[in-house]
Amino acid sequence: MTKTSPSSPARTPQVPLSRAARRNLLLLADGLRAPAEYTGPLLGSSPRRWLWRVPHALAFAAVSALLPITIQVLTNTYGMAGGAATLLAVGQTAPLLLAVTRPLEAWWIVFAAAVIGAVALMRAPGTPGDSWPWTPPLIVGYLLLMVALGVRERHRTLLAVWLMTGLAGLVFELLSSERTNSSDVLLFVLSGVVLLVTGALREQREAQRRLTAQESISEAERGRRTLLEERARIARELHDMVAHHMSVITVQADSAPYRIEGLPDAAREEFAAIAAGARESLGEMRRLLTVLRSDGTDGELAPQPGLSRLQQLVEATVRAGVPAELSLAVDPAVVPQAVDLSAYRITQEALANVVRHAPGAVTRVSVSSIGEDLVVLVVNGPAESPRSPLESTGTGHGLVGMRERVRLTGGTLDTGPLPDGGFRVAARLPMATPATPEDAE
């Protein structure tokens, strides 16, 4: 039987270092192999179309300037043959045109041409003080290529490109240390700085884009939630109104045999069936109400307001600092209950918007009838200049509720700003029940 010493430390499993290093190398290699998914031109997502051509123009200008300079430097300074210098200069500069849409592929071409050029210049009859392994024109073009890479590719790709640049410089440093003059270190440092700055700018732009998209989604969800809440509220109010009428029908049907003498048995049975059907419908509506009502809605059990309470609503608005006046040219008693409640709610929301967005604005509320339609008009002037609005921006959720109220009654709603800086809300609500095909028969 073996015993474990209490002083012996517990061994924890460790991942071999070689496995982690191999995984990291594979990730870096994948970064060099797979470019970014978007292959459109730089600034291609800009709303200004003229900006789409700017990267192409800059790339063409860079190639036009660097190509002859590179040829001249390779032939005059390094003593390379004209044909070889031309081919090498094209390989080191022309891919900048490709970098506008495919910077990673352009880097592979430039990097290969840079390595080939460095190998060729090892035997070139240049002076010992010449820049090697990287020539000055190559350093300038390489940094421009780093800008295109930084604003397009992923962090993994940028890191792999930077390490490959440093590795190539280190190899040439080991091959011919007496020929190098720190151009490899200069390019390694400058390319790292450029990649770091442009990569950070790209991340900031992506974060801003995602934030904008999320705000749009959130705004759409808020609007949808407000619409659903308003519909549920209207449904609860409709339940209260319809339940009242169903209760009246039930009472009338139950009491008809006692109020009307000499009813035949068939009529009594008919009234009993009507009362039973009304009670069953009322029970179904009450069960539905338990789904529609949420916690904290006990206050909605109170009687719903209507046009008879518009004067109190306007007076409360005046006390809030808005000079408002009311013109009520219709008898609230003749207005159907659904239209009565919708007209009150529309006026209430319109006055609330005035208080929030145009404090101190002169406001006029007019309720009248045109034919069989009830017309609600709320017009306010511009806000008083010495006072600032309580809310500088609006979500439009109040207008959503108004539209739902109007749609409920089959009416129309017209809202919009006025030339003088005010706002107008006009609702036309039919008071007559629309005729159905059964009614026409």
ABEGO torsion letter per residue (X at the ends): XBBBBAABBBBBBBBBAAAAAAAAAAAAAAAAABBBABABBBGAABABAAAAAAAAAAAAAAAAAAAAAAAAAAAAAAGBBAAAAAAAAAAAAAAAAAAAABAAAAAAAAAAAAAAAAAAAAABBBBAABBOABBAAAAAAAAAAAAAAAAABBAAAAAAAAAAAAAAAAAAAAABAAABAGAAAAAAAAAAAAAAAAAAAAAAAAAAAAAAAAAAAAAAAAAAAAAAAAAAAAAAAAAAAAAAAAAAAAAAAAAAAAABBGBBAAAAAAAAAAAAAAAAAAAAAAAAAAAABBBGAAAAABBBBBAAAAAAAAAAAAAAGBBBBBBBABBAAABBAAAAAAAAAAAAAAAAAAAAABBGBBBBBBBBBBEABBBBBBBBBBBBAABBBABABBAGAAAAAAAAAAAAAGBBBBBEBBAAGBBBBBBBBBABBBBBAAAAX
